[in-house]
Amino acid sequence: MVETGLDAYRFSISWSRLIPNGRGAVNPKGLQYYNNLINELINYGIEPHVTLMHTDLPQVLEDQYEGFLNSKIIEDFTTYVDVCFREFGDRVSYWTTFNEANIFVMGGYDVGITPPGRCSSPFGPGNCNKGNSTTEPYIATHNLLLAHASAVKLYKEKYQAKQHGFIGINLLCYHFTPITDTREDIRAAKRAYDFFIGWIMHPLVNGDYPEIMKKNGGKRIPIFTNNESKKVKGSFDFIGVNYYAAMVTKDNSMSLSAHPRDYFADMAVQWISINASAPQEQVMFPNQPWGLEGVLEHFKDVYENPLIFIHENGQLENHNTSINDPNRVEYLQDHVGSLLDALSFSLTCRNGSNTGGYFVWSLMDVYELLFGFDYTFGLYYVNFNDQNLTRHPKLSQKWYSGFLKGENTNLD
């Protein structure tokens, strides 16, 4: 990190490592592990940005009451984060309650491709042995939002005044563009934004779900009580954004006649990923930096320009690409430039994006949730067959390090 020139590092605390039974006794070895990590970062002048939950709910809570499908999760999550605030908050100033909250509930409770792997026929890959894709994504999201709001309330009332930190939530974001300029496709792009980002952001800003979600989802959309709405509304200091690519959208209103319907059928949008920039074996994501500007513009126009941290942005390539990754260099260079353009609107008498930080995903090659070890994002190459797991800087690391240090970043 020091070699690269990082002044901040984002990592997640594992609830299961810190409190293995989900509630009750704290694991002293887990506590020591995170204290050591945080202290080492601080010693090198690196600001820790901590995510409190990244998919891995303690299995015991899933077994006892089905995790986020039960409102009991609100109290247990709040108790867990209280431990984190108490033990680490004197050195941690940036807290994120959930990583990719929208993907967590979609992947885990609709299509079943991520933990806890719940879905129902005809949705998902077909190997889920429990779940209900028509209702559970909405229920899990509702409890997640209430758990988030409870954690924020706790932090603001008990810790923020003395620790002077900030707390928010993280979303995966696409920029949705209509495939044609017809009214139907334009409305479909807006619907995609409302379902994908508004699902979380509307309650946080307005205290309720988007009207189109309530209309299309009907009675399957949970209802906030007045008290719950007040707790959720405004419960963030910042929003974390993970952005990789844009998405072209097409109207698919015919899906509204399907029975049963899941979240995607309620959205009534066909997603069309444009990925023609290179063969799939070389690069997974098209280089669409204008999409990042579009996402930031959406937050500015629709959600009152909140403080944003770009928590993830990077290029996925075949792990065998090793240290020569010019595609990643081009991708990072273009997206950093796009971010700077979004920030500079104020120079043209317009309010720029209120973005306060940028993180590349990822520092080094790691196991990826959806791709295993086949595709990686790292600035450092790791040979997973090497017992020492030696890290080798890639071309992208040299470019990014030079950029951070204000050096000449022309690597030709």
N, C-alpha and C positions, 0 to 999 in steps of 0.2 A: 504493500500500500504506500509506504514511504517512497519507495523507488519510483512508483508511478506518479506520485505527487498528490494523492488523495487527501482531502481535508475532512471527509465525512465517509462513514461506512454504514451500510444498512444491513441488518441481520434480524432474524426471528428468534424469539424465545420459544422453546417447546414446552407447552403446558405439561405434557406427559413427563418430560425430563425433570421439571421443577416440582410438580406435585403428581406423582405417578398414579395415585388413586382418584385424581380429579378434584378431590377436596381433602382437607385434613392436613396431615404431616407433610412438611416440605423436605425434599431430598437434599441433604447437606452437600452431596457431591455435585448435584445440579446447580445449586446456589453458588458454590465455589467456582464452578466452570464459568458461569456468566460474570461473576465478579472479576475473575482473572481476565476474561476477554475485554470487559469494559475498561478495567484499569489499564490494560496494555494499550488500548486505543487512546485513552486519555494521555498516557505517558508520551505518545508520539504526536500529540496535537490533533488527533482525528476524532471528530464528533460522532458519537454513536446515534443512529436512528433506528429505533427498535420497533419491530412488529410483534404484537402480542399473540396473534394466532394466524398460522399459515397452514390451514387444512387439518393439522394433526390434533383433533380432539382426543383426549384420553379415552381409550376403548371402553373403560369401565362405565363412563357416562353414556356412551352409545348403547351398551348392553343393558344398563339399568332403566333408562327412560327414552331411548332413541334420540339423544342429543338435542339438536336444534329444532326438532319437531315438538319439543316439550318446553313449556315456559319455565320449567325448573332450571334450564340452562342459564337464564338471566342472573339468578342469584349465584350460581356456581362460577360463572365467568367473572362476575364482579368481585367475588372473593379471591379468585386467582389473580386478577390484575391488581388488586389491592396489595398482594404480596410483592408483585413486581414494582409498583410505585414506591412501596415502603423500602424495599431492599436496594433498588437501583436508581431511584429517582433523584438522588443527590448528585448523580453524574450523567443521567440521561435526560435530555431536554426535549426530545422528539419521540412521541409515541404514536403508533398506528394500531388501531384495534384489530382490524382484519385485512389480510392481503387479498386483493381481488374478490371482494365480497360478492359481486355479481357472478363470477365464474364458480366460486365455491358452491353456491346454491344451484346453479345450472348444471354443472358437472356432477355434483354429488346427489342431486335429488330429482333431476329430470332425465338426463341421458345416461347417468350412472357410470361415467368413465373416470371419475375421481372420487376419493373417499367422501362419504361412506358408501358410495357405489349403489345408490338406490334408484330404481326406475321401474316402469311397468310397461307391458306390451300395449301397443306396438312401438313404443318409444325406447330409445337406448339401444345398445348393441345386442340385446337379447339374452344376456347372461346374468341379469339381475334376479336375485331370488326373493327380494322384498322391495316394497316401495309403491308409490302412486304418483306417476309423473304429472297427473292432471292437477293435483292439489299441493303436493309436498314442497315444490320449489317456492310457492307463495307463503306457505306456513313457515318454512325455515327462514326465509328472508325477513318475515315479520318478527320472529324471535331474535334473529341476528341484529336487526335494527334496535330492538328494545334492549338487548344486551349491550350493544354499542353505546346507546344513550345512557344506560346505567353506569357504564364504565367512565364515560365523560363527566357525568354528574359527580361521581365520586372524586375524580381527579380535580375537578374545578373547585369543589367544596372543601376537600381535605388536603390537597397537595400543591395545587398550582401557585398559590400565593407565596409559598416558601421555596418551591423548587423552580418557579419561573419557567416552566416548560410549556409545550404545546401538544395537542392531541388531535388526531384525525382518523380517517379511514381511507382505504385504497381500493381503486377500481381498475379493471382492465378496460381500455377505451379504444374503439375504432372510430374513424371519421366516416360517416355514412354519406354516400353520394348517390343520387338517383341515376338509374341507367338511361333514362330519357327525361326530357323536360315536360312530360305529360303530368297532369294534375295528380293522377293516381300514383305514379312513381315518386313524385316529390313528397306526397303525403306518406308514402311508404318509408322514405328516408327519415322523415320526422318521427314516424312511429317507431322505427328502429332505435333512434336516439332515446325516445321516451321509455321504451321497454328495457333497453340495455343499460343506459346510464341513469335515466329518470327514475327507474325502479328504486334506486338508492338515493339519488340526489333530490328528487321531489320531496320525499318525507323530510330529509335533512334541512331543506330550505323552506318548504311550504307546509310541512306537517302532515302531508297525505300523499298517496300515490297519484301518478298522472291520471287524468280523466279517461284517457283512451284505454289504460290498463283496467280501470274499474268497469268501463263499458264492455270491453271484450272478454274480460275474465269473470265478470258477474259476481255471483255469490262465492266463487272460489277465492276471491281477493279478500284477505282479512281486513277488518275495520279497526282503525285506531280509536280508542276512547279519547275523549277530550284531554284527559290527563296525559295519556300516552303521546298524543300528538304534540302537546306542549313540551314534553321531555325530549322528543326526537328532534323537533324543529330547532335549528341552530346549534345542534350538538356536535360542533367541530370547530377547530381552529384552522385546519388546512385539509386539503384533499390530495391524496396520493394518486398519481396517474401512471399506469403502465401502458405504453403505446408502442406498437410494432408496425402496424400497417393500416391502410384504409380499406373500406369495404363498399363495393358497388351494390346497390339494392334495387329490387324490383317488386312491384306490388304483387301480392299473392292473397288477395282477399277471399279467394275460393276456400282457403284453409279454414275460414270461420264457419263453414258449413259442415266441417268434419266433427264426428263424435266417436270417441272422446277427443278432447283437445288438450294439448299441453301448452307450456309457455310459448314455444315457437309458433304453434298454430294460432295462438291468441295474438301474437305479434303480426301475423299475416304478411310477412315479408320474406322474399327469397334473397338470400345472401349470395353474392357472386364475387369471389376473391380474384382480383386481377394479379396474376403472378407470372408475367411473361418476361421478366428482366433477365432470367438465367435458368438453366436446367435445374430441376429439383434437386439433383444430387450435388449441386454446387451451392445453392442458396435457397432458403425456404421463404424468405420474406421479400416482396418487391420493395424497391427503394422509393418510398412515397412521403418525403418530408413535409410536403404541403398538407398531408393528413394530420400531422401533429399540430400545425397551425390551425387547422379546422377544428380540432378537438378543443384547443385552448380558446378559440373564438367562441365555441359553443358554451363553454363554462362562463366566459365573460358576458355573453349576451343573455343567457337563460338563467344563470345561477349567481348573478351579482358579483362576478369576477372574484371568486374566493382565492385565498392563498393556495398555491399549488406547488407540489414537489413532483417532478418527473422521477418516479421511483424506479422505473425500468424502461430502458430503450436500448435495443441492440440487434445484432444480426446473427441469425442461426445458420450455421454451416456444418457440413459433414465433418465429423471429428478428425477424419484422416487428412483434412486440409492442413493440419499442423500449424506451423508458425507463419506461413505465407497466406495472408487473408486480405488481399486488396479490396474485395467486395465489402468487407466489414469496415475498412478504413473509409471508403466512399460513403457508405451508409451513415456512419457516425459523423463524418464531416458535414454531410448534407443536413442531418437532423439537428446538429448543434447550430448550424447556420439558420435553419428554420426557426428554432427556438429563439435565437437572437432577433430574428425578424419580428416574431410575435411580441417580444419585449419592447421593441423599438417603435411601436405604433405611437407612443406618446410624443415622439419626435416630429410626427406629422399631425399634431393637434388632435390625436385620438388616444384614448386610454389603452395602454398596452396590457398584455396578460400579466396577472399578478403571480408570476412563477418565481419561487424563491430558491430553487435548487434542481440539480440534474444528476442522476445516477445512471451509469452504464450497467446493463446486465450483459455479462457478469465479469467480475474481476478475473476469475479463472474457470477453466472447464470443470464442470460438476455434473452430477447425475441430474438429468432433467425429468420432471414429473411425467411429461407426455412422450419424451423421446429417448429416455434412458441415457446410454453413453454413445449412441449413434450420432446424434447431432448436439453440438455445444455452442455456447455463446462467448466463451472466455477470451479475455485479453491476454491471458497466459495459457499456453498449451500444457496439458497434463497428460503424460503417458500413463494410462491406467494399468498397463502391464508391468510398469516399473514399481518395484516394491517401495521405493522411496518417494514415489509420486512427485518427482522433480518438476518444478514449474519453469517453463521456457517462455520468455516474452515474445509475443507475436508482433507482426508489423503494426497491427492495430494498437497494441500497447505503446509502441514507440510513438505513433502519431498522437494518441490521447495524452500521453505523458508530456510530449512537447507542447501540446495545446494548453494543458493545465499550467505549465511552467512559463508560458509566453514565449516559447522558442519558435524557430522556423519549422512549420509542420509540413513542408514540401518534401515528400519522401521519394520523389522521382530520381 
